[in-house]
Amino acid sequence: GTLSAGQRRRAALARLALRPARLWLLDEPLANLDTESATLLAGWMAEFVAAGGALMLTGHGQLPAVLPVRRCALELPTWN
């Protein structure tokens, strides 16, 4: 069978968590996740940053306030 978008995202994030890295590049990491999975991922990201890792991520929605990150927001103009 095929995996849903949320299932594919969870599988990709599990693979990411198993590899040693100092930087995670994540494109809308909480998109297509149920509340439980999004909360779990937010915890993983917070632990990663607390351990000295760095995150670079994109998103249209609000990111969890638990993330101890320095934020830089870029807003692009809307083209009509």
Biopython code that builds the backbone (N, CA, C, O; Angstrom):
import numpy as np
from Bio.PDB.StructureBuilder import StructureBuilder

atoms = [
    (1, "GLY", "N", (0.816, -1.188, 0.000)),
    (1, "GLY", "CA", (0.000, 0.000, 0.000)),
    (1, "GLY", "C", (0.861, 1.254, 0.000)),
    (1, "GLY", "O", (2.077, 1.201, 0.185)),
    (2, "THR", "N", (0.217, 2.342, -0.206)),
    (2, "THR", "CA", (0.916, 3.622, -0.203)),
    (2, "THR", "C", (0.789, 4.275, 1.163)),
    (2, "THR", "O", (-0.166, 4.039, 1.902)),
    (3, "LEU", "N", (1.759, 5.089, 1.473)),
    (3, "LEU", "CA", (1.771, 5.813, 2.744)),
    (3, "LEU", "C", (1.142, 7.186, 2.554)),
    (3, "LEU", "O", (1.255, 7.791, 1.488)),
    (4, "SER", "N", (0.485, 7.665, 3.590)),
    (4, "SER", "CA", (-0.063, 9.018, 3.558)),
    (4, "SER", "C", (1.084, 10.022, 3.665)),
    (4, "SER", "O", (2.216, 9.651, 3.976)),
    (5, "ALA", "N", (0.787, 11.280, 3.409)),
    (5, "ALA", "CA", (1.812, 12.329, 3.524)),
    (5, "ALA", "C", (2.367, 12.384, 4.941)),
    (5, "ALA", "O", (3.573, 12.540, 5.130)),
    (6, "GLY", "N", (1.498, 12.258, 5.933)),
    (6, "GLY", "CA", (1.955, 12.276, 7.322)),
    (6, "GLY", "C", (2.833, 11.083, 7.656)),
    (6, "GLY", "O", (3.822, 11.220, 8.377)),
    (7, "GLN", "N", (2.476, 9.899, 7.131)),
    (7, "GLN", "CA", (3.284, 8.702, 7.378)),
    (7, "GLN", "C", (4.654, 8.829, 6.720)),
    (7, "GLN", "O", (5.663, 8.444, 7.312)),
    (8, "ARG", "N", (4.699, 9.363, 5.506)),
    (8, "ARG", "CA", (5.994, 9.569, 4.832)),
    (8, "ARG", "C", (6.850, 10.554, 5.617)),
    (8, "ARG", "O", (8.056, 10.357, 5.765)),
    (9, "ARG", "N", (6.220, 11.618, 6.121)),
    (9, "ARG", "CA", (6.960, 12.623, 6.897)),
    (9, "ARG", "C", (7.503, 12.000, 8.179)),
    (9, "ARG", "O", (8.660, 12.232, 8.531)),
    (10, "ARG", "N", (6.697, 11.220, 8.877)),
    (10, "ARG", "CA", (7.159, 10.572, 10.116)),
    (10, "ARG", "C", (8.318, 9.624, 9.836)),
    (10, "ARG", "O", (9.273, 9.578, 10.612)),
    (11, "ALA", "N", (8.253, 8.863, 8.739)),
    (11, "ALA", "CA", (9.342, 7.948, 8.385)),
    (11, "ALA", "C", (10.628, 8.722, 8.082)),
    (11, "ALA", "O", (11.709, 8.324, 8.518)),
    (12, "ALA", "N", (10.516, 9.812, 7.346)),
    (12, "ALA", "CA", (11.692, 10.627, 7.021)),
    (12, "ALA", "C", (12.299, 11.227, 8.283)),
    (12, "ALA", "O", (13.521, 11.273, 8.421)),
    (13, "LEU", "N", (11.460, 11.686, 9.198)),
    (13, "LEU", "CA", (11.963, 12.280, 10.438)),
    (13, "LEU", "C", (12.604, 11.230, 11.334)),
    (13, "LEU", "O", (13.574, 11.526, 12.032)),
    (14, "ALA", "N", (12.082, 10.013, 11.328)),
    (14, "ALA", "CA", (12.700, 8.935, 12.105)),
    (14, "ALA", "C", (14.085, 8.622, 11.548)),
    (14, "ALA", "O", (15.025, 8.417, 12.316)),
    (15, "ARG", "N", (14.224, 8.582, 10.218)),
    (15, "ARG", "CA", (15.547, 8.352, 9.615)),
    (15, "ARG", "C", (16.505, 9.481, 9.989)),
    (15, "ARG", "O", (17.672, 9.234, 10.290)),
    (16, "LEU", "N", (16.013, 10.710, 9.969)),
    (16, "LEU", "CA", (16.839, 11.863, 10.332)),
    (16, "LEU", "C", (17.340, 11.748, 11.767)),
    (16, "LEU", "O", (18.506, 12.026, 12.049)),
    (17, "ALA", "N", (16.461, 11.339, 12.668)),
    (17, "ALA", "CA", (16.816, 11.255, 14.086)),
    (17, "ALA", "C", (17.883, 10.195, 14.341)),
    (17, "ALA", "O", (18.587, 10.266, 15.349)),
    (18, "LEU", "N", (18.015, 9.220, 13.453)),
    (18, "LEU", "CA", (18.990, 8.143, 13.641)),
    (18, "LEU", "C", (20.378, 8.486, 13.116)),
    (18, "LEU", "O", (21.339, 7.768, 13.392)),
    (19, "ARG", "N", (20.490, 9.569, 12.367)),
    (19, "ARG", "CA", (21.787, 9.942, 11.792)),
    (19, "ARG", "C", (22.428, 11.059, 12.607)),
    (19, "ARG", "O", (21.757, 12.016, 12.989)),
    (20, "PRO", "N", (23.726, 10.936, 12.872)),
    (20, "PRO", "CA", (24.388, 12.031, 13.586)),
    (20, "PRO", "C", (24.475, 13.263, 12.676)),
    (20, "PRO", "O", (24.889, 13.171, 11.521)),
    (21, "ALA", "N", (24.083, 14.393, 13.213)),
    (21, "ALA", "CA", (24.122, 15.635, 12.434)),
    (21, "ALA", "C", (24.218, 16.814, 13.386)),
    (21, "ALA", "O", (23.833, 16.720, 14.551)),
    (22, "ARG", "N", (24.732, 17.920, 12.880)),
    (22, "ARG", "CA", (24.787, 19.147, 13.671)),
    (22, "ARG", "C", (23.787, 20.172, 13.168)),
    (22, "ARG", "O", (23.527, 21.177, 13.828)),
    (23, "LEU", "N", (23.224, 19.908, 11.984)),
    (23, "LEU", "CA", (22.247, 20.814, 11.389)),
    (23, "LEU", "C", (21.126, 19.998, 10.766)),
    (23, "LEU", "O", (21.372, 19.062, 10.005)),
    (24, "TRP", "N", (19.895, 20.362, 11.097)),
    (24, "TRP", "CA", (18.720, 19.769, 10.449)),
    (24, "TRP", "C", (18.093, 20.831, 9.573)),
    (24, "TRP", "O", (17.792, 21.926, 10.048)),
    (25, "LEU", "N", (17.890, 20.528, 8.301)),
    (25, "LEU", "CA", (17.175, 21.397, 7.375)),
    (25, "LEU", "C", (15.793, 20.785, 7.185)),
    (25, "LEU", "O", (15.670, 19.686, 6.645)),
    (26, "LEU", "N", (14.763, 21.483, 7.620)),
    (26, "LEU", "CA", (13.411, 20.929, 7.602)),
    (26, "LEU", "C", (12.455, 21.877, 6.886)),
    (26, "LEU", "O", (12.364, 23.057, 7.224)),
    (27, "ASP", "N", (11.755, 21.353, 5.907)),
    (27, "ASP", "CA", (10.769, 22.133, 5.166)),
    (27, "ASP", "C", (9.387, 21.824, 5.724)),
    (27, "ASP", "O", (8.862, 20.729, 5.524)),
    (28, "GLU", "N", (8.805, 22.781, 6.416)),
    (28, "GLU", "CA", (7.498, 22.638, 7.056)),
    (28, "GLU", "C", (7.400, 21.322, 7.838)),
    (28, "GLU", "O", (6.591, 20.458, 7.502)),
    (29, "PRO", "N", (8.220, 21.175, 8.875)),
    (29, "PRO", "CA", (8.314, 19.891, 9.572)),
    (29, "PRO", "C", (7.032, 19.420, 10.247)),
    (29, "PRO", "O", (6.866, 18.220, 10.462)),
    (30, "LEU", "N", (6.132, 20.319, 10.585)),
    (30, "LEU", "CA", (4.919, 19.906, 11.293)),
    (30, "LEU", "C", (3.713, 19.740, 10.371)),
    (30, "LEU", "O", (2.625, 19.389, 10.829)),
    (31, "ALA", "N", (3.900, 19.991, 9.073)),
    (31, "ALA", "CA", (2.794, 19.859, 8.122)),
    (31, "ALA", "C", (2.384, 18.392, 7.992)),
    (31, "ALA", "O", (3.235, 17.502, 8.021)),
    (32, "ASN", "N", (1.106, 18.147, 7.852)),
    (32, "ASN", "CA", (0.535, 16.812, 7.641)),
    (32, "ASN", "C", (0.741, 15.856, 8.806)),
    (32, "ASN", "O", (0.627, 14.643, 8.632)),
    (33, "LEU", "N", (1.041, 16.374, 9.981)),
    (33, "LEU", "CA", (1.198, 15.516, 11.154)),
    (33, "LEU", "C", (0.010, 15.694, 12.086)),
    (33, "LEU", "O", (-0.528, 16.792, 12.227)),
    (34, "ASP", "N", (-0.391, 14.597, 12.721)),
    (34, "ASP", "CA", (-1.428, 14.692, 13.739)),
    (34, "ASP", "C", (-0.829, 15.368, 14.969)),
    (34, "ASP", "O", (0.389, 15.529, 15.059)),
    (35, "THR", "N", (-1.668, 15.758, 15.902)),
    (35, "THR", "CA", (-1.220, 16.509, 17.078)),
    (35, "THR", "C", (-0.173, 15.746, 17.872)),
    (35, "THR", "O", (0.819, 16.330, 18.309)),
    (36, "GLU", "N", (-0.378, 14.454, 18.064)),
    (36, "GLU", "CA", (0.575, 13.647, 18.841)),
    (36, "GLU", "C", (1.944, 13.608, 18.167)),
    (36, "GLU", "O", (2.966, 13.784, 18.830)),
    (37, "SER", "N", (1.971, 13.380, 16.858)),
    (37, "SER", "CA", (3.243, 13.330, 16.131)),
    (37, "SER", "C", (3.921, 14.692, 16.098)),
    (37, "SER", "O", (5.142, 14.776, 16.225)),
    (38, "ALA", "N", (3.143, 15.765, 15.927)),
    (38, "ALA", "CA", (3.715, 17.114, 15.908)),
    (38, "ALA", "C", (4.329, 17.457, 17.258)),
    (38, "ALA", "O", (5.391, 18.076, 17.320)),
    (39, "THR", "N", (3.664, 17.058, 18.337)),
    (39, "THR", "CA", (4.193, 17.304, 19.681)),
    (39, "THR", "C", (5.485, 16.525, 19.898)),
    (39, "THR", "O", (6.440, 17.048, 20.472)),
    (40, "LEU", "N", (5.516, 15.274, 19.437)),
    (40, "LEU", "CA", (6.725, 14.448, 19.554)),
    (40, "LEU", "C", (7.874, 15.076, 18.776)),
    (40, "LEU", "O", (8.991, 15.171, 19.284)),
    (41, "LEU", "N", (7.607, 15.505, 17.546)),
    (41, "LEU", "CA", (8.649, 16.125, 16.728)),
    (41, "LEU", "C", (9.144, 17.422, 17.349)),
    (41, "LEU", "O", (10.346, 17.688, 17.343)),
    (42, "ALA", "N", (8.242, 18.228, 17.883)),
    (42, "ALA", "CA", (8.653, 19.473, 18.537)),
    (42, "ALA", "C", (9.591, 19.167, 19.696)),
    (42, "ALA", "O", (10.557, 19.896, 19.920)),
    (43, "GLY", "N", (9.317, 18.101, 20.430)),
    (43, "GLY", "CA", (10.204, 17.684, 21.518)),
    (43, "GLY", "C", (11.565, 17.260, 21.004)),
    (43, "GLY", "O", (12.590, 17.615, 21.586)),
    (44, "TRP", "N", (11.584, 16.493, 19.901)),
    (44, "TRP", "CA", (12.857, 16.076, 19.302)),
    (44, "TRP", "C", (13.668, 17.290, 18.868)),
    (44, "TRP", "O", (14.877, 17.348, 19.092)),
    (45, "MET", "N", (12.997, 18.262, 18.244)),
    (45, "MET", "CA", (13.706, 19.458, 17.785)),
    (45, "MET", "C", (14.266, 20.239, 18.965)),
    (45, "MET", "O", (15.394, 20.729, 18.904)),
    (46, "ALA", "N", (13.495, 20.361, 20.032)),
    (46, "ALA", "CA", (13.962, 21.080, 21.222)),
    (46, "ALA", "C", (15.163, 20.375, 21.839)),
    (46, "ALA", "O", (16.126, 21.030, 22.237)),
    (47, "GLU", "N", (15.118, 19.047, 21.923)),
    (47, "GLU", "CA", (16.247, 18.283, 22.469)),
    (47, "GLU", "C", (17.478, 18.431, 21.582)),
    (47, "GLU", "O", (18.594, 18.566, 22.085)),
    (48, "PHE", "N", (17.284, 18.406, 20.271)),
    (48, "PHE", "CA", (18.387, 18.543, 19.327)),
    (48, "PHE", "C", (19.087, 19.886, 19.509)),
    (48, "PHE", "O", (20.316, 19.951, 19.551)),
    (49, "VAL", "N", (18.301, 20.958, 19.618)),
    (49, "VAL", "CA", (18.869, 22.297, 19.811)),
    (49, "VAL", "C", (19.541, 22.401, 21.177)),
    (49, "VAL", "O", (20.621, 22.981, 21.289)),
    (50, "ALA", "N", (18.916, 21.846, 22.218)),
    (50, "ALA", "CA", (19.495, 21.896, 23.566)),
    (50, "ALA", "C", (20.833, 21.164, 23.621)),
    (50, "ALA", "O", (21.695, 21.501, 24.433)),
    (51, "ALA", "N", (21.010, 20.155, 22.753)),
    (51, "ALA", "CA", (22.262, 19.393, 22.716)),
    (51, "ALA", "C", (23.313, 20.055, 21.823)),
    (51, "ALA", "O", (24.387, 19.492, 21.611)),
    (52, "GLY", "N", (23.012, 21.246, 21.298)),
    (52, "GLY", "CA", (23.987, 21.972, 20.492)),
    (52, "GLY", "C", (23.735, 21.931, 19.001)),
    (52, "GLY", "O", (24.518, 22.489, 18.233)),
    (53, "GLY", "N", (22.668, 21.288, 18.571)),
    (53, "GLY", "CA", (22.342, 21.233, 17.151)),
    (53, "GLY", "C", (21.712, 22.533, 16.679)),
    (53, "GLY", "O", (21.300, 23.373, 17.479)),
    (54, "ALA", "N", (21.646, 22.678, 15.373)),
    (54, "ALA", "CA", (21.035, 23.864, 14.770)),
    (54, "ALA", "C", (19.913, 23.430, 13.836)),
    (54, "ALA", "O", (20.000, 22.395, 13.176)),
    (55, "LEU", "N", (18.867, 24.234, 13.794)),
    (55, "LEU", "CA", (17.725, 23.981, 12.913)),
    (55, "LEU", "C", (17.618, 25.096, 11.897)),
    (55, "LEU", "O", (17.801, 26.269, 12.223)),
    (56, "MET", "N", (17.322, 24.726, 10.673)),
    (56, "MET", "CA", (16.916, 25.698, 9.675)),
    (56, "MET", "C", (15.621, 25.140, 9.112)),
    (56, "MET", "O", (15.605, 24.065, 8.512)),
    (57, "LEU", "N", (14.528, 25.883, 9.309)),
    (57, "LEU", "CA", (13.255, 25.352, 8.864)),
    (57, "LEU", "C", (12.365, 26.410, 8.269)),
    (57, "LEU", "O", (12.513, 27.606, 8.518)),
    (58, "THR", "N", (11.432, 25.925, 7.471)),
    (58, "THR", "CA", (10.438, 26.794, 6.863)),
    (58, "THR", "C", (9.080, 26.432, 7.428)),
    (58, "THR", "O", (8.891, 25.337, 7.959)),
    (59, "GLY", "N", (8.152, 27.336, 7.317)),
    (59, "GLY", "CA", (6.810, 27.026, 7.773)),
    (59, "GLY", "C", (5.859, 28.168, 7.511)),
    (59, "GLY", "O", (6.244, 29.337, 7.504)),
    (60, "HIS", "N", (4.608, 27.804, 7.297)),
    (60, "HIS", "CA", (3.569, 28.806, 7.118)),
    (60, "HIS", "C", (2.797, 29.024, 8.402)),
    (60, "HIS", "O", (2.203, 30.084, 8.599)),
    (61, "GLY", "N", (2.799, 28.035, 9.274)),
    (61, "GLY", "CA", (2.053, 28.131, 10.520)),
    (61, "GLY", "C", (2.959, 28.520, 11.670)),
    (61, "GLY", "O", (4.121, 28.879, 11.478)),
    (62, "GLN", "N", (2.412, 28.441, 12.852)),
    (62, "GLN", "CA", (3.177, 28.757, 14.050)),
    (62, "GLN", "C", (4.051, 27.568, 14.430)),
    (62, "GLN", "O", (3.604, 26.421, 14.396)),
    (63, "LEU", "N", (5.272, 27.843, 14.784)),
    (63, "LEU", "CA", (6.153, 26.798, 15.290)),
    (63, "LEU", "C", (5.995, 26.735, 16.797)),
    (63, "LEU", "O", (5.670, 27.738, 17.432)),
    (64, "PRO", "N", (6.220, 25.573, 17.370)),
    (64, "PRO", "CA", (6.017, 25.428, 18.819)),
    (64, "PRO", "C", (6.882, 26.384, 19.627)),
    (64, "PRO", "O", (8.056, 26.586, 19.319)),
    (65, "ALA", "N", (6.299, 26.962, 20.648)),
    (65, "ALA", "CA", (7.020, 27.901, 21.509)),
    (65, "ALA", "C", (8.094, 27.200, 22.323)),
    (65, "ALA", "O", (8.970, 27.865, 22.876)),
    (66, "VAL", "N", (8.053, 25.869, 22.414)),
    (66, "VAL", "CA", (9.045, 25.137, 23.204)),
    (66, "VAL", "C", (10.406, 25.107, 22.534)),
    (66, "VAL", "O", (11.390, 24.710, 23.159)),
    (67, "LEU", "N", (10.484, 25.517, 21.278)),
    (67, "LEU", "CA", (11.763, 25.469, 20.585)),
    (67, "LEU", "C", (12.668, 26.604, 21.048)),
    (67, "LEU", "O", (12.332, 27.777, 20.882)),
    (68, "PRO", "N", (13.816, 26.259, 21.628)),
    (68, "PRO", "CA", (14.751, 27.290, 22.098)),
    (68, "PRO", "C", (15.622, 27.773, 20.942)),
    (68, "PRO", "O", (16.811, 27.461, 20.880)),
    (69, "VAL", "N", (15.032, 28.527, 20.038)),
    (69, "VAL", "CA", (15.766, 28.932, 18.845)),
    (69, "VAL", "C", (15.812, 30.444, 18.716)),
    (69, "VAL", "O", (14.961, 31.164, 19.239)),
    (70, "ARG", "N", (16.826, 30.899, 18.008)),
    (70, "ARG", "CA", (16.859, 32.281, 17.568)),
    (70, "ARG", "C", (16.142, 32.300, 16.234)),
    (70, "ARG", "O", (16.417, 31.474, 15.365)),
    (71, "ARG", "N", (15.245, 33.218, 16.073)),
    (71, "ARG", "CA", (14.414, 33.213, 14.874)),
    (71, "ARG", "C", (14.776, 34.347, 13.929)),
    (71, "ARG", "O", (15.088, 35.465, 14.338)),
    (72, "CYS", "N", (14.721, 34.018, 12.681)),
    (72, "CYS", "CA", (14.892, 35.003, 11.619)),
    (72, "CYS", "C", (13.749, 34.766, 10.644)),
    (72, "CYS", "O", (13.693, 33.721, 9.995)),
    (73, "ALA", "N", (12.862, 35.703, 10.539)),
    (73, "ALA", "CA", (11.704, 35.538, 9.659)),
    (73, "ALA", "C", (11.905, 36.331, 8.379)),
    (73, "ALA", "O", (12.259, 37.509, 8.415)),
    (74, "LEU", "N", (11.682, 35.687, 7.267)),
    (74, "LEU", "CA", (11.734, 36.338, 5.964)),
    (74, "LEU", "C", (10.330, 36.338, 5.393)),
    (74, "LEU", "O", (9.697, 35.287, 5.284)),
    (75, "GLU", "N", (9.851, 37.489, 5.035)),
    (75, "GLU", "CA", (8.533, 37.571, 4.427)),
    (75, "GLU", "C", (8.696, 38.093, 3.011)),
    (75, "GLU", "O", (9.241, 39.172, 2.780)),
    (76, "LEU", "N", (8.215, 37.306, 2.082)),
    (76, "LEU", "CA", (8.307, 37.682, 0.681)),
    (76, "LEU", "C", (7.021, 38.381, 0.260)),
    (76, "LEU", "O", (5.951, 38.089, 0.792)),
    (77, "PRO", "N", (7.122, 39.298, -0.688)),
    (77, "PRO", "CA", (5.910, 39.984, -1.141)),
    (77, "PRO", "C", (4.976, 39.008, -1.849)),
    (77, "PRO", "O", (5.411, 38.023, -2.446)),
    (78, "THR", "N", (3.706, 39.302, -1.765)),
    (78, "THR", "CA", (2.717, 38.502, -2.483)),
    (78, "THR", "C", (2.607, 39.049, -3.894)),
    (78, "THR", "O", (2.342, 40.234, -4.097)),
    (79, "TRP", "N", (2.811, 38.179, -4.859)),
    (79, "TRP", "CA", (2.749, 38.601, -6.256)),
    (79, "TRP", "C", (1.353, 38.329, -6.774)),
    (79, "TRP", "O", (0.852, 37.208, -6.686)),
    (80, "ASN", "N", (0.738, 39.347, -7.305)),
    (80, "ASN", "CA", (-0.624, 39.193, -7.854)),
    (80, "ASN", "C", (-0.591, 39.000, -9.345)),
    (80, "ASN", "O", (-1.640, 38.855, -9.972)),
]
sb = StructureBuilder()
sb.init_structure("model")
sb.init_model(0)
sb.init_chain("A")
sb.init_seg("    ")
for serial, (resi, resn, name, xyz) in enumerate(atoms, 1):
    if name == "N":
        sb.init_residue(resn, " ", resi, " ")
    sb.init_atom(name, np.array(xyz, "f"), 0.0, 1.0, " ", f" {name:<3s}", serial, name[0])
structure = sb.get_structure()
